[in-house]
Amino acid sequence: MRCNHIKRFLSAALLLVFAAPSGMVTAAEDAAAPYYVNAMMLSSNVKLTDKNDKVTLSLRDSDVKQVLRMFADKAGMNVVFHSSVSGKVTLDLVDMPINDAFNLVLQVAGLNYYTQNNTMVVIAKDNADNATFSKQEMMVFPVKYVNAAKIASFLNKNVFGMKRAGISSVDAATVNSATNEIIVFGMPSDAAIVQKVIEQLDREPLTKTFTVNHTTPAEMADMICNMLLPSRGSGTSKDNSSGDTGFAPPTPGMGTTGGAAGIITGGAASSTSGTEMKLGEGVVACTVTSSAQSSVAAPFDVQNLSISYFPQRGTITLMGGSEAQMKMIENFIASNDIKQPQAYLEVSIVELNEEGSKTLSNVWSINSPNWFVSFNGSSGVSGGRSNSPQYVPIQVYENGSDEATTKYIPARSATYISWTMNYLVENRKARVLANPKILITNGQESVIDLTQDYVEKVTSEFLSTTAVGAGTTGAVQRTYTIGEDQGIKVALTPFISPEGYVTLNVKPEYSTVADQVTTPSESGEGEDLQATLLSRRNLDLKNVRIKDGETLVIGGMIQEDDMKIVRKIPVLGDLPIIGSAFRSTVTTKSKSELVIMITPKIINDNEGAVADI
C-alpha cells in the first residue's frame, strides 16, 4: 500500500513539472497557434455520471472488464459485456474527471457503449451487433439550403465512420428526398453532433452578380474558367456527375445535371439543353470542384462555385464558393472588363482590267459556174459544187410601156478570184471599285465580303412516265449547285497599340471564273455544266504595322493571259513574205491587277480608350 502512494506522488509531481499552468501561453506559442474560421469537436459528450467526480488511477495490464466494472460501480450503473469485449489496459490518471477517464479507456480498448435505463452495454466498436444496439431512436433533422443526401453521406463517412465512443458506429444517417430531411437511426447522444454538423454545412450559398460593360459575358466567363481558376489551383469541371475532378474546358449546352455546363432559366421557365437563346436564359460556363482527396476524411462538395452568364442581360452570376473566391473573381473582372480601343478603317479595293486583241485575216475565194473554193481565218478551206443558175432573169420596159416584161439572159460563165484582207485592233479597259468603311475593335476579326453567288454545277435528269396507249412521256428536271465565293473577301484582325500604331493581320481573297466544263446532258437535251473553275488570288499577311492615318497599299496581285491563234493555207501560208497573205492571225492579251488600300484612324473618345490601356 505504501508503494502505491509513492507511485501516485511521483506521477503527480511529473505532471506538475511538464504541464504548463492553465492560461499561461508564451508569445511564440500564440503566434504558432492555428487559425480556424469554424471549428467543432467531432466527439460525443460521453456522460457516465452527472456528478463527474475526479479519479486517480494507476493500473498495470489490468483486465479491461474489471476496469469498466469499477467505473460502473462508481456511477451506480449495471454493466453488461458483449462477447467481443477483451483485452488489458495500463493507465496512470491523476485527478481526471470520471467521464473523461471512462471515454479514454473505451477509445484505447476499441470499445463502444450503449445505455438502456440504468444498464450499460459494452461492445467492441467493430462488431456487427453495434447496429442492433445503436438504433434506439429515429431523429429527423431538416436541411434548408444544401442537398440532405450530401450531409448524410458526410455524417456516415466522417462522424459515424470514426467509431468513437458514445456515437453510433454504423451508417446511421439516411434522407427523405421529398422533404430534404436527414433521418438518423441512432442513440440520443448522436443528436448533438448531428445538429452541429448541419449548422456548419447547411448554409445559404453565396450569390453575386456582376455586370460586364466592355466584353461579352461569354468571353469573360471563359477567361474566368480557363485562365483565372486553373491558375489558382482550382479545378473546373463541365460534368461532376462522373466523379472526375480537375480542369476540363467548359462546353455550353451540355445539360443541367450536376455541375454540367448548360442552360439555366429565370422565373418559371423550364430548363432546356439546346443552344437556342431565349430572354432571361443563362449558360453555366463551369463549376469549381475539389481536386484534393484524403484517405482520412471524405470530401464535401455541395458548396461548389458555379460560374454562369446571361447573354441577354450582360451579366455574370457566381453561386457558391467562399468570400475569398468571390473577391478574387470580382478583382479579375474589374481588371479585364476594360474598354477596348477602336479604329475607323477605310478600305479601297480597286481592280484594273485591260484587254487587247489584234486580228489579221485573209479571205481568198475562187468561183466558177460549176464549183467554188474559199479560205478564211475562222472556218479554214472550204469548197463544193456551185449552184449558180445558167440564166439570170431581168425586167425590161419596152416602147415606153409602164409594165415590165421578164427576159432571161445567159449567166456569166467566167471563173474569177477574189482576196479580202481585214485588220482589226481592239483595246478595252475597265475599273471595278469598292470603298467600304468599317469600325474595327482591338483583337476582333472583321470581314469585308463582296462575293456573289454563281452556278457551280447543273445536273439534268429525264423523268419519264408511261401512260396506257400514249407511250412514254416525261419532263427534264435540272438541279443547280450554287457557289458563294466568287468575288472579293478581306478578313482583318487589328491590334491597336497605345503608341498610335495599328498592327493588322490581313487576309484578302479574290476569285474569278476561269473556265466552265460541260458534258452532254443525260436527258439528251443540250449540255450540262459539270464544273466551274475559279482563278484565285489570295494573300495572308501577318503583323503589318501601320501608323495612325497612314495608308497601306497591297498590290502586285496581277494576272495576265496571252493567246495567239494562226490559221493558214497549207504550203502557201508557209512561204516567205507572200505567205502572210495566206495566213489569218488572232492575238489576244488580258491583264488584271487587284490593289487594296487600307487607312486606319484610331478613335480617341473622351475617356481615352487608347491612352488608358
C-alpha positions as CSV (number, residue, x, y, z in Angstrom):
1,M,0.0,0.0,0.0
2,R,2.8,2.4,0.8
3,C,4.4,1.7,-2.6
4,N,1.2,2.7,-4.3
5,H,1.1,6.0,-2.5
6,I,4.7,6.7,-3.6
7,K,3.9,5.9,-7.3
8,R,0.9,8.3,-7.2
9,F,3.0,11.0,-5.6
10,L,5.7,10.7,-8.3
11,S,3.1,10.7,-11.1
12,A,1.6,13.9,-9.8
13,A,5.0,15.5,-9.5
14,L,5.9,14.7,-13.1
15,L,2.6,16.1,-14.3
16,L,3.2,19.4,-12.4
17,V,6.7,19.7,-13.8
18,F,6.0,19.1,-17.5
19,A,2.5,20.6,-17.8
20,A,2.2,24.4,-18.2
21,P,-0.3,26.1,-15.9
22,S,-3.7,26.9,-17.4
23,G,-3.8,30.3,-19.1
24,M,0.0,30.7,-19.4
25,V,0.9,30.8,-23.2
26,T,4.1,32.3,-24.5
27,A,4.2,34.7,-27.4
28,A,5.9,32.2,-29.7
29,E,3.2,29.6,-28.9
30,D,0.5,32.2,-29.5
31,A,1.9,33.1,-32.9
32,A,2.1,29.4,-33.9
33,A,-1.4,28.7,-32.8
34,P,-3.6,27.5,-35.8
35,Y,-6.3,29.8,-37.1
36,Y,-9.7,28.3,-37.7
37,V,-12.6,30.0,-39.4
38,N,-15.0,27.5,-37.9
39,A,-14.1,24.6,-35.6
40,M,-16.1,21.9,-33.8
41,M,-15.3,18.8,-31.8
42,L,-16.2,15.5,-33.6
43,S,-16.7,13.5,-30.4
44,S,-19.8,12.8,-28.4
45,N,-20.4,14.0,-24.9
46,V,-19.6,10.7,-23.0
47,K,-21.6,11.1,-19.8
48,L,-21.3,8.2,-17.4
49,T,-22.5,10.1,-14.4
50,D,-23.9,13.6,-13.7
51,K,-21.5,14.1,-10.8
52,N,-18.4,13.7,-12.9
53,D,-16.1,13.3,-9.9
54,K,-12.4,13.2,-10.3
55,V,-10.5,9.9,-10.1
56,T,-6.8,9.0,-9.7
57,L,-5.8,5.6,-11.0
58,S,-2.6,3.7,-11.6
59,L,-3.1,0.2,-13.3
60,R,-0.8,-2.2,-15.0
61,D,-2.1,-4.7,-17.5
62,S,-5.5,-4.8,-15.9
63,D,-8.4,-6.7,-17.5
64,V,-10.5,-4.1,-19.3
65,K,-13.7,-5.7,-18.0
66,Q,-12.6,-5.2,-14.4
67,V,-11.7,-1.6,-15.1
68,L,-15.0,-0.8,-16.7
69,R,-16.9,-2.6,-13.9
70,M,-15.1,-0.3,-11.5
71,F,-16.4,2.8,-13.5
72,A,-19.9,1.3,-13.5
73,D,-19.8,0.8,-9.7
74,K,-18.6,4.4,-9.3
75,A,-21.5,5.6,-11.4
76,G,-24.0,3.3,-9.7
77,M,-24.9,1.5,-13.0
78,N,-25.3,-2.0,-14.1
79,V,-22.9,-3.3,-16.8
80,V,-23.2,-5.9,-19.5
81,F,-20.2,-7.1,-21.6
82,H,-20.6,-8.3,-25.1
83,S,-18.7,-11.4,-26.1
84,S,-16.4,-9.2,-28.2
85,V,-15.0,-7.4,-25.2
86,S,-11.5,-8.5,-24.3
87,G,-8.0,-7.1,-23.6
88,K,-5.9,-5.4,-21.0
89,V,-5.2,-1.7,-20.2
90,T,-2.4,0.2,-18.5
91,L,-3.0,3.7,-17.2
92,D,-1.9,6.4,-14.8
93,L,-4.5,9.0,-14.1
94,V,-4.4,11.8,-11.5
95,D,-7.5,13.9,-10.7
96,M,-9.2,13.2,-14.0
97,P,-13.0,13.6,-14.4
98,I,-14.6,10.2,-14.4
99,N,-16.4,10.8,-17.6
100,D,-13.2,11.7,-19.4
101,A,-11.3,8.7,-17.9
102,F,-14.1,6.4,-19.0
103,N,-14.0,7.8,-22.5
104,L,-10.2,7.3,-22.7
105,V,-10.5,3.6,-21.7
106,L,-13.1,2.9,-24.3
107,Q,-11.0,4.6,-27.0
108,V,-7.8,2.7,-26.1
109,A,-9.6,-0.6,-25.8
110,G,-11.5,-0.1,-29.1
111,L,-14.9,-0.3,-27.4
112,N,-18.2,1.4,-27.5
113,Y,-21.1,1.5,-25.1
114,Y,-24.9,1.9,-25.1
115,T,-27.1,2.7,-22.2
116,Q,-30.6,1.3,-21.6
117,N,-32.2,2.8,-18.5
118,N,-29.7,2.1,-15.7
119,T,-27.7,-0.6,-17.6
120,M,-24.6,0.0,-19.7
121,V,-23.8,-2.4,-22.6
122,V,-20.2,-2.5,-23.7
123,I,-19.3,-3.9,-27.1
124,A,-16.3,-3.8,-29.5
125,K,-16.8,-0.9,-31.9
126,D,-16.1,-3.0,-35.0
127,N,-18.6,-5.7,-34.1
128,A,-21.6,-6.1,-36.4
129,D,-24.0,-6.1,-33.4
130,N,-23.5,-2.4,-33.0
131,A,-26.3,-1.8,-35.4
132,T,-28.7,-3.6,-33.1
133,F,-27.8,-1.6,-30.0
134,S,-27.4,1.8,-31.7
135,K,-30.8,2.0,-33.3
136,Q,-32.6,3.3,-30.2
137,E,-34.4,6.4,-31.7
138,M,-35.4,7.8,-35.1
139,M,-34.4,11.5,-35.2
140,V,-35.4,13.9,-38.1
141,F,-33.3,17.0,-38.9
142,P,-34.5,19.4,-41.6
143,V,-32.0,20.8,-44.1
144,K,-32.7,24.2,-45.7
145,Y,-30.1,25.1,-48.4
146,V,-28.0,22.1,-49.5
147,N,-28.7,18.5,-50.6
148,A,-29.5,16.4,-47.5
149,A,-28.0,13.3,-49.1
150,K,-24.6,15.0,-49.2
151,I,-24.7,15.8,-45.5
152,A,-25.9,12.3,-44.7
153,S,-23.0,10.8,-46.6
154,F,-20.6,13.2,-44.8
155,L,-22.0,12.0,-41.4
156,N,-21.8,8.3,-42.3
157,K,-18.2,8.6,-43.5
158,N,-16.7,11.3,-41.2
159,V,-18.6,11.0,-38.0
160,F,-20.2,7.7,-37.5
161,G,-17.5,6.0,-39.6
162,M,-14.9,7.1,-37.0
163,K,-16.5,4.7,-34.5
164,R,-15.9,6.9,-31.5
165,A,-17.3,6.0,-28.1
166,G,-20.7,7.4,-27.3
167,I,-21.6,7.8,-31.0
168,S,-23.3,5.2,-33.3
169,S,-20.5,3.3,-35.1
170,V,-22.7,2.3,-38.1
171,D,-24.1,4.3,-41.0
172,A,-26.9,5.8,-39.1
173,A,-27.9,8.6,-41.4
174,T,-30.3,8.4,-44.4
175,V,-32.5,11.0,-46.1
176,N,-36.1,11.8,-47.1
177,S,-35.6,13.2,-50.5
178,A,-39.1,14.5,-50.8
179,T,-38.7,16.9,-47.9
180,N,-34.8,17.2,-48.0
181,E,-34.5,15.9,-44.4
182,I,-31.9,13.8,-42.7
183,I,-33.1,10.8,-40.7
184,V,-30.8,9.3,-38.1
185,F,-31.5,5.9,-36.6
186,G,-29.2,6.0,-33.6
187,M,-28.7,7.0,-29.9
188,P,-29.9,10.2,-28.3
189,S,-26.3,11.2,-27.9
190,D,-26.0,11.3,-31.7
191,A,-28.4,14.3,-31.9
192,A,-26.0,16.9,-30.6
193,I,-23.2,16.2,-33.0
194,V,-25.5,15.8,-36.0
195,Q,-27.1,19.2,-35.2
196,K,-23.6,20.8,-35.0
197,V,-22.6,19.3,-38.4
198,I,-25.8,20.5,-40.1
199,E,-25.3,24.0,-38.6
200,Q,-21.8,24.1,-40.1
201,L,-22.6,22.8,-43.6
202,D,-26.2,23.9,-44.2
203,R,-25.6,27.5,-45.1
204,E,-27.2,29.6,-47.7
205,P,-24.8,29.7,-50.8
206,L,-23.2,33.0,-51.6
207,T,-24.6,34.6,-54.7
208,K,-23.2,37.6,-56.5
209,T,-23.9,39.1,-59.9
210,F,-21.5,41.3,-62.0
211,T,-22.3,43.4,-65.0
212,V,-19.7,43.5,-67.8
213,N,-19.7,46.6,-70.0
214,H,-16.8,46.2,-72.5
215,T,-16.6,42.5,-73.1
216,T,-19.3,39.9,-73.7
217,P,-20.4,37.8,-70.7
218,A,-19.4,34.6,-72.6
219,E,-15.8,35.9,-73.1
220,M,-15.5,37.0,-69.5
221,A,-16.8,33.7,-68.2
222,D,-14.5,31.8,-70.5
223,M,-11.5,33.7,-69.1
224,I,-12.5,33.0,-65.5
225,C,-13.0,29.3,-66.2
226,N,-9.9,28.8,-68.3
227,M,-7.4,31.4,-67.0
228,L,-8.2,32.6,-63.5
229,L,-9.4,29.4,-61.7
230,P,-6.8,26.9,-63.1
231,S,-4.0,29.4,-62.4
232,R,-5.2,29.5,-58.7
233,G,-5.2,25.7,-58.4
234,S,-9.0,25.4,-58.7
235,G,-10.3,22.6,-60.9
236,T,-13.2,23.5,-63.2
237,S,-15.4,20.7,-64.5
238,K,-18.1,20.5,-67.1
239,D,-19.6,17.4,-65.6
240,N,-19.2,16.5,-62.0
241,S,-21.7,13.6,-62.1
242,S,-18.9,11.2,-63.2
243,G,-16.8,11.9,-60.2
244,D,-13.8,13.2,-62.2
245,T,-12.1,16.3,-60.8
246,G,-9.6,18.7,-62.2
247,F,-9.7,21.0,-65.2
248,A,-11.9,20.4,-68.1
249,P,-12.8,23.1,-70.7
250,P,-16.4,24.3,-70.3
251,T,-18.8,23.4,-73.0
252,P,-22.1,25.4,-73.2
253,G,-25.2,23.5,-73.8
254,M,-24.2,20.2,-72.2
255,G,-27.2,19.8,-69.9
256,T,-28.1,20.8,-66.4
257,T,-27.2,17.8,-64.2
258,G,-24.5,18.0,-61.6
259,G,-22.0,20.7,-62.4
260,A,-22.5,20.4,-66.1
261,A,-22.4,23.4,-68.4
262,G,-25.8,24.1,-69.7
263,I,-28.8,26.4,-69.8
264,I,-30.4,27.8,-66.7
265,T,-33.5,29.9,-66.8
266,G,-35.0,32.7,-64.7
267,G,-38.5,32.8,-63.4
268,A,-40.7,29.8,-64.1
269,A,-39.2,28.9,-67.4
270,S,-38.3,25.2,-67.9
271,S,-34.7,24.1,-68.4
272,T,-33.5,23.4,-71.9
273,S,-30.5,21.6,-73.3
274,G,-30.4,23.2,-76.7
275,T,-28.3,26.2,-77.9
276,E,-31.3,28.5,-78.7
277,M,-31.2,31.6,-76.6
278,K,-34.4,33.0,-75.0
279,L,-34.9,36.1,-73.0
280,G,-33.6,35.6,-69.4
281,E,-31.7,32.4,-70.1
282,G,-28.3,31.8,-68.8
283,V,-25.5,29.4,-69.6
284,V,-23.4,27.6,-66.9
285,A,-19.8,28.1,-68.0
286,C,-18.1,25.8,-65.4
287,T,-18.2,24.6,-61.8
288,V,-15.2,24.6,-59.4
289,T,-14.6,21.1,-57.9
290,S,-12.2,20.0,-55.2
291,S,-9.3,18.0,-56.6
292,A,-7.9,17.1,-53.1
293,Q,-8.8,13.6,-52.0
294,S,-8.0,12.4,-48.4
295,S,-7.8,8.9,-47.1
296,V,-8.8,10.2,-43.6
297,A,-11.9,12.2,-44.4
298,A,-14.4,12.2,-47.2
299,P,-14.9,15.5,-49.2
300,F,-18.0,17.6,-49.0
301,D,-18.6,19.4,-52.3
302,V,-22.1,20.8,-52.0
303,Q,-21.0,24.4,-51.9
304,N,-19.1,24.2,-55.3
305,L,-18.6,27.5,-57.0
306,S,-20.6,27.8,-60.2
307,I,-20.0,30.5,-62.9
308,S,-22.9,31.2,-65.2
309,Y,-23.6,34.1,-67.6
310,F,-26.7,35.7,-69.1
311,P,-26.1,36.9,-72.7
312,Q,-29.3,38.9,-72.8
313,R,-28.6,40.8,-69.6
314,G,-24.9,41.2,-70.0
315,T,-24.2,39.8,-66.5
316,I,-22.1,37.0,-64.9
317,T,-23.5,35.3,-61.8
318,L,-21.4,33.4,-59.2
319,M,-23.1,30.9,-56.9
320,G,-21.5,29.0,-54.0
321,G,-17.8,29.1,-53.1
322,S,-16.3,31.4,-50.5
323,E,-16.0,35.1,-49.9
324,A,-12.3,34.9,-50.9
325,Q,-13.2,33.3,-54.3
326,M,-15.9,35.9,-54.8
327,K,-13.4,38.7,-54.2
328,M,-10.8,37.2,-56.4
329,I,-13.2,36.9,-59.3
330,E,-14.5,40.4,-58.7
331,N,-11.0,41.8,-59.0
332,F,-10.3,39.8,-62.1
333,I,-13.5,41.2,-63.8
334,A,-12.6,44.7,-62.8
335,S,-9.1,44.3,-64.2
336,N,-10.1,42.8,-67.6
337,D,-13.5,44.4,-68.3
338,I,-11.9,47.4,-69.8
339,K,-12.8,49.4,-72.9
340,Q,-11.1,48.1,-76.0
341,P,-9.6,50.6,-78.4
342,Q,-11.3,51.0,-81.8
343,A,-10.3,52.3,-85.1
344,Y,-12.2,53.6,-88.1
345,L,-10.9,51.7,-91.2
346,E,-11.3,53.0,-94.7
347,V,-10.7,50.3,-97.3
348,S,-10.4,50.9,-101.1
349,I,-10.4,47.9,-103.3
350,V,-9.6,48.6,-106.9
351,E,-9.4,46.1,-109.8
352,L,-7.8,47.3,-113.0
353,N,-8.7,45.3,-116.1
354,E,-7.1,45.8,-119.5
355,E,-7.8,43.6,-122.6
356,G,-6.5,44.0,-126.1
357,S,-6.7,42.0,-129.4
358,K,-5.2,42.1,-132.9
359,T,-6.9,40.3,-135.8
360,L,-5.3,40.0,-139.2
361,S,-7.4,37.9,-141.6
362,N,-7.0,37.0,-145.3
363,V,-10.0,35.7,-147.2
364,W,-9.5,34.0,-150.6
365,S,-12.2,32.7,-152.8
366,I,-12.3,31.1,-156.3
367,N,-15.7,31.0,-158.1
368,S,-16.7,29.3,-161.4
369,P,-20.1,28.3,-162.9
370,N,-19.7,24.8,-161.5
371,W,-17.6,24.9,-158.3
372,F,-16.1,27.2,-155.7
373,V,-13.2,27.2,-153.2
374,S,-12.8,29.7,-150.3
375,F,-10.4,30.3,-147.3
376,N,-10.9,32.5,-144.3
377,G,-9.4,32.8,-140.8
378,S,-12.3,31.2,-139.0
379,S,-13.6,28.2,-141.0
380,G,-10.4,27.4,-143.0
381,V,-10.6,26.0,-146.5
382,S,-14.0,25.0,-147.9
383,G,-15.4,24.3,-151.4
384,G,-18.1,22.5,-153.3
385,R,-20.3,22.4,-156.4
386,S,-21.6,25.8,-157.5
387,N,-25.4,26.3,-157.6
388,S,-25.1,29.3,-159.9
389,P,-28.1,29.4,-162.4
390,Q,-27.4,29.2,-166.2
391,Y,-29.7,32.2,-167.0
392,V,-30.5,35.2,-165.0
393,P,-34.0,36.9,-165.2
394,I,-34.2,40.7,-165.8
395,Q,-37.0,43.2,-166.1
396,V,-37.3,45.1,-169.4
397,Y,-39.6,48.1,-170.2
398,E,-40.2,48.4,-174.0
399,N,-41.8,51.1,-176.2
400,G,-42.5,53.4,-173.2
401,S,-44.8,50.9,-171.6
402,D,-45.4,51.2,-167.9
403,E,-45.4,47.4,-167.4
404,A,-42.1,45.4,-167.4
405,T,-41.6,42.1,-169.1
406,T,-39.3,39.4,-167.9
407,K,-36.5,38.2,-170.1
408,Y,-33.6,35.7,-169.4
409,I,-30.0,36.3,-170.3
410,P,-27.1,33.9,-170.0
411,A,-25.2,34.0,-166.7
412,R,-21.6,34.9,-166.6
413,S,-19.6,31.9,-167.2
414,A,-16.1,33.2,-166.4
415,T,-14.1,32.0,-163.4
416,Y,-12.8,34.7,-161.0
417,I,-10.6,35.0,-157.9
418,S,-11.2,37.5,-155.0
419,W,-9.0,38.4,-152.0
420,T,-10.1,40.4,-148.9
421,M,-7.8,41.4,-146.0
422,N,-9.2,42.6,-142.6
423,Y,-7.0,44.1,-139.8
424,L,-8.7,45.0,-136.6
425,V,-7.2,46.3,-133.3
426,E,-9.4,46.3,-130.2
427,N,-8.5,47.7,-126.7
428,R,-10.7,47.6,-123.7
429,K,-10.1,49.0,-120.2
430,A,-12.3,48.6,-117.1
431,R,-12.2,49.5,-113.4
432,V,-14.0,47.9,-110.6
433,L,-14.0,49.9,-107.3
434,A,-15.3,49.1,-103.8
435,N,-14.8,51.5,-101.0
436,P,-16.2,50.1,-97.7
437,K,-15.7,51.9,-94.4
438,I,-15.9,49.9,-91.2
439,L,-15.3,50.2,-87.4
440,I,-12.9,47.7,-86.0
441,T,-12.3,46.6,-82.4
442,N,-9.0,45.6,-80.9
443,G,-8.4,41.8,-81.3
444,Q,-11.7,41.2,-83.0
445,E,-11.8,39.9,-86.6
446,S,-13.8,41.9,-89.2
447,V,-14.7,40.6,-92.6
448,I,-15.5,42.6,-95.8
449,D,-17.4,40.2,-98.0
450,L,-18.1,41.3,-101.6
451,T,-18.6,37.9,-103.0
452,Q,-21.5,36.8,-105.2
453,D,-23.4,33.6,-105.9
454,Y,-22.8,31.7,-109.1
455,V,-23.9,28.4,-110.8
456,E,-21.2,25.9,-110.0
457,K,-22.8,22.8,-111.4
458,V,-26.0,21.8,-113.3
459,T,-27.3,18.3,-113.3
460,S,-30.3,17.3,-115.5
461,E,-32.5,14.2,-115.2
462,F,-35.2,13.0,-117.5
463,L,-38.3,11.9,-115.5
464,S,-40.3,9.6,-117.7
465,T,-43.9,8.5,-117.3
466,T,-45.8,5.8,-119.2
467,A,-49.5,6.2,-119.9
468,V,-51.7,3.5,-121.4
469,G,-52.0,4.0,-125.1
470,A,-49.9,7.2,-125.1
471,G,-46.3,5.8,-125.0
472,T,-43.6,7.3,-122.8
473,T,-43.6,11.0,-121.9
474,G,-41.7,13.0,-119.4
475,A,-40.0,16.1,-118.3
476,V,-36.5,17.3,-117.7
477,Q,-35.6,18.2,-114.1
478,R,-32.5,20.3,-113.5
479,T,-30.6,20.6,-110.2
480,Y,-28.4,23.6,-109.7
481,T,-25.5,23.7,-107.3
482,I,-24.8,27.3,-106.2
483,G,-21.3,28.5,-105.2
484,E,-20.8,31.6,-103.0
485,D,-17.1,32.5,-103.1
486,Q,-16.8,34.4,-106.4
487,G,-15.6,37.9,-105.8
488,I,-13.6,39.7,-103.1
489,K,-13.4,38.9,-99.4
490,V,-11.0,40.6,-96.9
491,A,-10.6,39.5,-93.3
492,L,-8.8,41.9,-90.9
493,T,-7.8,41.4,-87.3
494,P,-6.4,44.6,-85.7
495,F,-4.2,45.1,-82.7
496,I,-4.2,48.8,-81.6
497,S,-1.3,50.0,-79.5
498,P,-1.2,52.9,-77.1
499,E,1.6,54.5,-79.2
500,G,-0.8,55.1,-82.1
501,Y,0.0,52.1,-84.3
502,V,-2.4,49.6,-85.7
503,T,-1.0,46.1,-86.4
504,L,-3.1,44.1,-88.8
505,N,-3.5,40.6,-89.9
506,V,-4.9,40.9,-93.4
507,K,-6.2,38.0,-95.5
508,P,-7.5,39.1,-98.9
509,E,-9.1,36.5,-101.1
510,Y,-10.1,37.2,-104.7
511,S,-11.6,34.6,-107.1
512,T,-13.0,34.9,-110.7
513,V,-14.4,32.4,-113.1
514,A,-11.6,30.9,-115.2
515,D,-13.4,28.2,-117.2
516,Q,-16.5,26.0,-117.3
517,V,-16.6,22.3,-118.1
518,T,-19.7,20.9,-119.8
519,T,-20.8,17.4,-120.9
520,P,-23.8,16.2,-122.9
521,S,-26.9,16.1,-120.8
522,E,-28.2,12.7,-119.6
523,S,-31.7,13.9,-120.6
524,G,-30.4,14.2,-124.2
525,E,-31.2,17.9,-124.4
526,G,-28.2,20.2,-124.7
527,E,-25.3,20.1,-122.3
528,D,-24.9,20.2,-118.5
529,L,-22.4,22.3,-116.6
530,Q,-20.2,19.9,-114.8
531,A,-17.8,22.2,-113.0
532,T,-16.9,25.9,-112.7
533,L,-13.2,26.5,-112.4
534,L,-12.2,29.6,-110.4
535,S,-9.0,31.6,-110.6
536,R,-7.9,32.6,-107.1
537,R,-5.5,35.3,-105.9
538,N,-5.1,35.0,-102.1
539,L,-2.7,36.6,-99.6
540,D,-2.2,36.0,-95.9
541,L,-0.3,38.9,-94.3
542,K,0.7,38.8,-90.6
543,N,1.6,41.7,-88.2
544,V,1.5,44.5,-90.8
545,R,2.1,47.7,-88.8
546,I,0.5,51.0,-89.9
547,K,0.7,54.3,-88.2
548,D,-2.5,56.2,-87.4
549,G,-3.7,58.0,-90.6
550,E,-1.2,56.4,-92.9
551,T,-2.2,54.2,-95.9
552,L,-1.2,50.6,-96.5
553,V,-1.2,49.6,-100.2
554,I,-1.3,46.0,-101.1
555,G,-0.6,45.5,-104.8
556,G,1.1,43.1,-107.2
557,M,-1.9,40.7,-107.4
558,I,-1.6,40.6,-111.2
559,Q,-3.0,38.0,-113.6
560,E,-2.0,38.0,-117.3
561,D,-3.2,35.9,-120.2
562,D,-1.7,35.8,-123.7
563,M,-3.1,33.8,-126.6
564,K,-2.2,33.7,-130.3
565,I,-4.2,31.7,-133.0
566,V,-2.7,31.3,-136.5
567,R,-4.7,29.8,-139.4
568,K,-3.1,29.4,-142.9
569,I,-3.4,27.7,-146.2
570,P,-1.1,24.7,-146.3
571,V,2.1,25.3,-148.2
572,L,1.1,28.8,-149.3
573,G,0.9,30.0,-145.8
574,D,4.5,28.8,-145.1
575,L,6.0,30.8,-148.0
576,P,8.3,33.7,-147.0
577,I,7.0,37.2,-147.5
578,I,3.9,36.3,-149.6
579,G,2.9,33.6,-147.1
580,S,1.4,36.3,-144.8
581,A,-1.3,36.9,-147.4
582,F,-2.4,33.3,-146.9
583,R,-2.5,33.4,-143.1
584,S,-5.0,34.7,-140.5
585,T,-3.7,35.7,-137.1
586,V,-5.7,36.5,-133.9
587,T,-3.7,37.8,-130.9
588,T,-5.5,38.5,-127.5
589,K,-3.9,39.7,-124.3
590,S,-5.7,40.4,-120.9
591,K,-4.3,41.8,-117.7
592,S,-5.9,42.4,-114.4
593,E,-4.5,43.8,-111.1
594,L,-6.1,43.9,-107.7
595,V,-5.0,46.8,-105.4
596,I,-6.1,47.1,-101.8
597,M,-5.5,50.4,-99.8
598,I,-6.2,50.4,-96.1
599,T,-6.1,53.6,-94.0
600,P,-6.8,53.3,-90.2
601,K,-7.8,56.1,-87.9
602,I,-7.7,55.4,-84.2
603,I,-10.7,56.7,-82.3
604,N,-9.9,58.6,-79.1
605,D,-13.0,59.2,-77.1
606,N,-13.5,61.3,-74.1
607,E,-12.3,58.6,-71.8
608,G,-9.1,58.0,-73.6
609,A,-9.6,54.4,-74.7
610,V,-6.1,54.0,-76.1
611,A,-4.1,56.0,-73.6
612,D,-5.6,54.2,-70.5
613,I,-4.5,50.7,-71.6
